[in-house]
Amino acid sequence: MEKNGNIQKHEDEALLLVKGGNAEKGYAKKLADAIKSVLYKHDVARMRTCGAPAVNNAIKAFTIASLAAEKFGEELYLQSEWVEIEFKQEKKTALLLVVRRMED
């Protein structure tokens, strides 16, 4: 796992691990920039969230990225699914938010 600025990336290059809790000021904007970057490189961006604060940050970031995409005539959409993860040697359920471009 690699850290790119304050956004963690996983071995899956299209997966962003979203922080919750005390994320620093401007985190949603940085995450939105990461979404746009990953989306344009891989045609999909996945955000893995665990807990309400992380989901909140992901939704804020998606909204920022979506508004930026609209300026270029593109629409983004978000799908969600539950996934099992291991966190600190404990199994947890996480929400995976998948961002794609709307096809015509």
KOLLUM-205603 format. One record per residue: residue number from 1; residue in three letters; x, y, z of N, C-alpha, C in turn. Coordinates in steps of 0.02 Angstrom, whole numbers, plus 32768, in hexadecimal, padded with zeros to 4 digits. Example, Ala and Ser with C-alpha at 12.3 -4.5 7.8 and 13.67 -1.06 7.14 Angstrom:
 seq type   nu   nv   nw  cau  cav  caw   cu   cv   cw
   1  ALA 8294 7EE4 8186 8267 7F1F 8186 8294 7F5B 8186
   2  SER 8282 7F90 8162 82AC 7FCB 8165 8285 8002 818A
This chain:
 seq type   nu   nv   nw  cau  cav  caw   cu   cv   cw
   1  MET 802A 7FC6 8000 8000 8000 8000 802D 803E 8000
   2  GLU 801B 806F 7FD8 8043 80AB 7FCF 801A 80E8 7FE1
   3  LYS 803B 811A 7FFD 8018 8159 800C 802B 818C 7FD6
   4  ASN 7FFA 81A9 7FB8 8004 81DE 7F86 7FE9 821E 7FA4
   5  GLY 8014 8248 7FC0 7FFD 8282 7FE6 7FDB 8267 8024
   6  ASN 7F9B 8276 802D 7F76 825D 8066 7F43 8228 8052
   7  ILE 7F43 8214 8013 7F13 81E2 7FFA 7F38 81A0 7FF5
   8  GLN 7F1E 816D 8016 7F3E 812B 8013 7F27 8106 7FD6
   9  LYS 7F57 80E6 7FB4 7F46 80BC 7F7B 7F57 8074 7F8D
  10  HIS 7F32 8046 7F72 7F39 7FFF 7F7E 7F5C 7FE1 7F42
  11  GLU 7F6B 7FA0 7F43 7F8A 7F7F 7F09 7F5E 7F86 7ECB
  12  ASP 7F1C 7F87 7ED5 7EED 7F94 7E9F 7EF2 7FDF 7E91
  13  GLU 7F0E 7FF1 7E58 7F1C 8037 7E49 7EDD 8062 7E44
  14  ALA 7EA3 8044 7E3E 7E65 806B 7E3A 7E43 8070 7E7E
  15  LEU 7E62 8055 7EB3 7E44 8055 7EF6 7E63 808C 7F22
  16  LEU 7E38 80B6 7F3D 7E4C 80EA 7F6D 7E30 80D8 7FB1
  17  LEU 7E5A 80D9 7FE4 7E45 80CA 8028 7E35 810B 804A
  18  VAL 7DF5 8115 805C 7DDE 8155 8075 7DE3 8158 80C1
  19  LYS 7DFE 8190 80D9 7E04 819C 8120 7DC3 81B7 813C
  20  GLY 7DB7 81A8 817A 7D7F 81C6 819E 7D9B 81EE 81D8
  21  GLY 7D70 81FD 8207 7D87 821E 8244 7DA5 8262 8238
  22  ASN 7DE2 826B 824F 7E02 82AD 824E 7E2B 82B8 820F
  23  ALA 7E0B 82B0 81D5 7E2F 82BF 8197 7E3D 830A 8195
  24  GLU 7E76 831C 817C 7E8B 8362 817C 7E61 838D 814E
  25  LYS 7E64 83CE 8159 7E3F 83FD 8130 7E54 83F5 80E7
  26  GLY 7E25 83F6 80BB 7E34 83EF 8074 7E38 83A6 805D
  27  TYR 7E2B 8377 808A 7E31 8330 8078 7E00 831D 8041
  28  ALA 7DC2 8335 8044 7D91 8323 8011 7DA8 833B 7FCC
  29  LYS 7DC6 8375 7FC8 7DDF 8390 7F88 7E18 8365 7F6E
  30  LYS 7E46 8352 7F9B 7E7E 8327 7F86 7E64 82E4 7F6E
  31  LEU 7E33 82C9 7F91 7E16 8289 7F7D 7DF2 8290 7F3B
  32  ALA 7DCF 82C8 7F2F 7DAE 82D4 7EEF 7DE1 82D6 7EB7
  33  ASP 7E1A 82F6 7EC2 7E50 82F8 7E90 7E6A 82B1 7E82
  34  ALA 7E70 8289 7EB6 7E86 8244 7EAD 7E53 821C 7E86
  35  ILE 7E12 8227 7E94 7DDD 8205 7E6F 7DE3 8215 7E24
  36  LYS 7DEA 8255 7E14 7DEF 826A 7DCE 7E2C 824A 7DAD
  37  SER 7E64 824B 7DCF 7EA1 822E 7DB4 7E9A 81E4 7DA7
  38  VAL 7E82 81BF 7DD8 7E7A 8177 7DD1 7E45 8167 7D9C
  39  LEU 7E10 818D 7D9B 7DDA 8181 7D6A 7DF3 8188 7D23
  40  TYR 7E1B 81BA 7D16 7E34 81C5 7CD2 7E6B 8195 7CBF
  41  LYS 7E8E 8178 7CEF 7EC1 8146 7CDF 7EA3 8101 7CD6
  42  HIS 7E6F 80F0 7CFE 7E56 80AC 7D00 7E0C 80A4 7CEE
  43  ASP 7DEA 80DB 7CDC 7DA3 80DB 7CCB 7D75 80C9 7D05
  44  VAL 7D90 80BF 7D3F 7D69 80B1 7D7B 7D93 80C7 7DB8
  45  ALA 7D71 80E0 7DEA 7D93 80F0 7E29 7D69 80CF 7E60
  46  ARG 7D8A 80AA 7E8C 7D68 808A 7EC4 7D81 80A8 7F05
  47  MET 7D51 80B9 7F30 7D62 80D4 7F72 7D4A 80A3 7FA7
  48  ARG 7D77 808C 7FD0 7D64 805E 8006 7D5E 8086 8046
  49  THR 7D23 8082 8065 7D15 80A8 80A2 7D01 8078 80DA
  50  CYS 7D12 808A 8116 7CFE 8063 8150 7CEB 8095 8186
  51  GLY 7CAA 809A 8194 7C91 80C9 81C6 7C72 8107 81A6
  52  ALA 7C43 8125 81CA 7C1D 815E 81B1 7C49 819A 819E
  53  PRO 7C7D 81AC 81C5 7CA6 81E5 81B1 7CCA 81DA 816E
  54  ALA 7CE0 819D 8161 7D01 818E 8121 7CCF 8192 80E8
  55  VAL 7C92 8179 80F3 7C5E 817D 80C0 7C4F 81C7 80B1
  56  ASN 7C4A 81EF 80E5 7C3D 8236 80DD 7C74 8257 80B3
  57  ASN 7CB3 8248 80C1 7CEA 8264 809A 7CE7 824E 8051
  58  ALA 7CD6 820F 8046 7CD1 81F4 8002 7C99 8216 7FDA
  59  ILE 7C60 8220 7FFA 7C28 8240 7FD8 7C38 8288 7FC7
  60  LYS 7C58 82AC 7FF6 7C6E 82F1 7FE9 7C9D 82F2 7FAD
  61  ALA 7CCE 82C4 7FAD 7CFF 82C2 7F77 7CDE 82B1 7F34
  62  PHE 7CAF 8282 7F34 7C8C 8271 7EF7 7C66 82AE 7EDC
  63  THR 7C46 82D3 7F08 7C20 830E 7EF4 7C4E 8342 7ED4
  64  ILE 7C88 834D 7EF3 7CB8 837D 7ED7 7CD1 8365 7E93
  65  ALA 7CE3 8325 7E8D 7CFB 8309 7E4D 7CC4 830D 7E18
  66  SER 7C87 82FE 7E2C 7C4F 82FF 7DFD 7C43 8346 7DE2
  67  LEU 7C45 8378 7E0D 7C3C 83BD 7DF8 7C74 83D3 7DC8
  68  ALA 7CB1 83BD 7DD6 7CE9 83CC 7DAA 7CE0 83AB 7D66
  69  ALA 7CC8 836D 7D65 7CBE 8349 7D26 7C88 836A 7CFB
  70  GLU 7C54 8386 7D1C 7C1E 83A7 7CF8 7C39 83E2 7CCF
  71  LYS 7C6D 8402 7CE6 7C8A 843B 7CC1 7CA5 8425 7C7E
  72  PHE 7CB4 83E4 7C77 7CCE 83C8 7C39 7C99 839F 7C14
  73  GLY 7C5B 83A8 7C29 7C23 8385 7C08 7C1D 833C 7C19
  74  GLU 7C3C 8327 7C4F 7C38 82E0 7C63 7C0E 82D9 7CA2
  75  GLU 7BEE 829F 7CA7 7BC8 828F 7CE4 7BE7 8253 7D04
  76  LEU 7BED 8255 7D46 7C06 821C 7D6C 7BCD 81FD 7D92
  77  TYR 7BD1 81BC 7D9E 7BA0 819C 7DC9 7BC3 8170 7DFC
  78  LEU 7BA0 8161 7E30 7BBB 813D 7E6A 7B92 80FF 7E77
  79  GLN 7BB3 80C7 7E7F 7B93 8088 7E93 7BB2 8073 7ED5
  80  SER 7B8C 804F 7EFD 7BA7 8037 7F3C 7B9E 7FEC 7F44
  81  GLU 7BCA 7FCF 7F6B 7BC4 7F88 7F7B 7BE8 7F7B 7FBD
  82  TRP 7BD2 7F47 7FE0 7BF2 7F33 801F 7C2B 7F04 8010
  83  VAL 7C63 7F0C 8034 7C9C 7EDF 802D 7CB6 7ECD 8073
  84  GLU 7CD2 7E92 8079 7CF2 7E7D 80B7 7D3C 7E91 80B3
  85  ILE 7D56 7EAF 80E8 7D9D 7EC1 80EB 7DBA 7EA8 812D
  86  GLU 7DFC 7EA6 812F 7E1E 7E97 816E 7E42 7ED6 8183
  87  PHE 7E33 7EEE 81BF 7E4F 7F2B 81D9 7E69 7F1D 821F
  88  LYS 7EAA 7F26 8229 7ECA 7F16 8269 7EB9 7ECF 8280
  89  GLN 7EC0 7EA0 8253 7EB3 7E59 825F 7E6C 7E4A 8275
  90  GLU 7E3E 7E74 8260 7DF7 7E6A 8270 7DCF 7E73 8230
  91  LYS 7D9F 7E45 8226 7D74 7E4B 81EB 7D3F 7E80 81F6
  92  LYS 7D37 7EAB 81C3 7D06 7EE1 81C5 7CE1 7EE4 8183
  93  THR 7CA8 7F04 8184 7C83 7F11 8147 7C90 7F59 8133
  94  ALA 7CA3 7F62 80F4 7CB1 7FA6 80DA 7C82 7FB4 80A0
  95  LEU 7C7B 7FF3 8091 7C53 8008 8058 7C83 801B 8020
  96  LEU 7C7B 7FFB 7FE7 7CA3 800B 7FAC 7C7A 8037 7F7F
  97  LEU 7C92 8073 7F71 7C70 80A2 7F46 7C95 80A5 7F03
  98  VAL 7C72 8095 7ECE 7C90 8090 7E8B 7C79 80CB 7E61
  99  VAL 7CA9 80F0 7E46 7C9A 812B 7E1C 7CAB 811B 7DD4
 100  ARG 7C7C 812A 7DA8 7C86 8121 7D60 7C68 815D 7D3B
 101  ARG 7C7D 8163 7CFC 7C5F 8196 7CD0 7C1E 817B 7CB4
 102  MET 7BEC 81A7 7CAE 7BAD 8194 7C90 7BB8 818D 7C45
 103  GLU 7BA3 8155 7C2A 7BA9 814A 7BE1 7B6C 8167 7BBE
 104  ASP 7B77 8181 7B81 7B3E 819D 7B5B 7B0D 8169 7B46
